[in-house]
Amino acid sequence: MIKNNNYKKILMTSILGIAMTFLIGFSAQEAFAGAPAIYDEPLDGTIVNAFPSTVPIADDFVIDTETTITDFHVLIAEVPGVFDGIVQYAIYEDDNGLPGIPIIGGSGVAQDGVIDDESFSCIGSLTCFDFWANLATPVPLGPGTYWIEFSSLESLDWGIALDTVFLNSGAAIFQDLWIPSSIFFGPPSLGVSFSITGEVDPPVGENGCTPGYWKANATFKKDPANAWTVEQPDETLGDAGIIPQHHDTDTTLLEALSLRGGGGSEGMEGNLLRHCVAAKLNAENPTVAFGIPNAVDVIAACNVAMATEDRDTMETLKNELDEFNNASCNINMKGESTDSD
């Protein structure tokens, strides 16, 4: 168990975090400290009660997009100094306002817990604090309503704090440990202060033009490179801040759009470069509603993936960019929008 009052630090992460995580290798603490909040039910009311941790408490949460849950925080009340850091959790489907079927792989013992040093007196002689922890295994969830339960098998000297802010939310109390067959609700004014954090799959943008489009646009005879809004075709990968490991940085952007893959790391890097350049051009064009709005994020993700020289890592990113680049091209060869056609 780690005590740390800097757990809220912000980590700079790429929108395409697969390659970034592979290279940097975040520690468990850093991973959940910087993960975005998927659902947040903050403490805004008065803490009025806390059941012993051997009495499982669950509250519902709602997510609106495909999400991989990685960690949580929850407000805990303890007899000062006795909290052992062992928190069990379980995630359930919603069943008409009650915890329903347990999510497969959605239960376990929280890992790498962090206690917020900013504790405070809350109920009588008890102390309250935020507890942050990773799930034992990340849990993928689709949009919907779910329940998360917190408990411990042994300790009677700490529990989940209940507050009054979320009227009629109703914290569900399990009378039988881990078995949702005997549930009752606390007074309707009670709720749990907690948040769910994780990774949201980046949305595919409405528009995107392929490497083939950008190559053809660069050589459009009537009005060359109308859609190239920042760089020009004869500028180099180095000029654009793209740093390959197996290709020359003096390769022009137009040449990069013609690269083809082959065996090993070098071949896959060529495939990735083709889509990196197209994705950068898409992100820079104000008419293209691209899935990655910032070209800096595109370059960062590409450079990190190429720096690994790992074929699988580069292929994963290449496939992501390929999907973005093939969304739907909404500009003609003159760079004009076709949305009204």
HELIX and SHEET records of a PDB file:
HELIX    1   1 GLY A   17  ILE A   24  1                                   8    
HELIX    2   2 ALA A   28  GLY A   34  1                                   7    
HELIX    3   3 PRO A  211  ALA A  218  1                                   8    
HELIX    4   4 LEU A  253  ALA A  256  1                                   4    
HELIX    5   5 GLY A  264  GLU A  284  1                                  21    
HELIX    6   6 ALA A  295  THR A  308  1                                  14    
HELIX    7   7 ARG A  311  ASN A  325  1                                  15    
SHEET    1   A 6 ILE A   2  LYS A   3  0                                        
SHEET    2   A 6 GLN A 111  ILE A 115  1                                        
SHEET    3   A 6 THR A 127  LEU A 141 -1                                        
SHEET    4   A 6 THR A  67  GLU A  78 -1                                        
SHEET    5   A 6 TRP A 158  ASP A 163 -1                                        
SHEET    6   A 6 ILE A  47  ALA A  50 -1                                        
SHEET    1   B 4 ILE A   2  LYS A   3  0                                        
SHEET    2   B 4 GLN A 111  ILE A 115  1                                        
SHEET    3   B 4 THR A 127  LEU A 141 -1                                        
SHEET    4   B 4 PHE A 120  SER A 121 -1                                        
SHEET    1   C 6 ILE A   2  LYS A   3  0                                        
SHEET    2   C 6 GLN A 111  ILE A 115  1                                        
SHEET    3   C 6 THR A 127  LEU A 141 -1                                        
SHEET    4   C 6 THR A  67  GLU A  78 -1                                        
SHEET    5   C 6 PHE A 194  VAL A 200 -1                                        
SHEET    6   C 6 ALA A  37  GLU A  41 -1                                        
SHEET    1   D 6 ILE A   2  LYS A   3  0                                        
SHEET    2   D 6 GLN A 111  ILE A 115  1                                        
SHEET    3   D 6 THR A 127  LEU A 141 -1                                        
SHEET    4   D 6 THR A  67  GLU A  78 -1                                        
SHEET    5   D 6 TRP A 158  ASP A 163 -1                                        
SHEET    6   D 6 GLY A 191  VAL A 192 -1                                        
SHEET    1   E 6 PRO A  99  VAL A 109  0                                        
SHEET    2   E 6 GLN A  88  ASP A  94 -1                                        
SHEET    3   E 6 GLY A 144  SER A 151 -1                                        
SHEET    4   E 6 ILE A  57  ILE A  63 -1                                        
SHEET    5   E 6 ALA A 172  PHE A 174 -1                                        
SHEET    6   E 6 ILE A 183  PHE A 185 -1                                        
END                                                                             
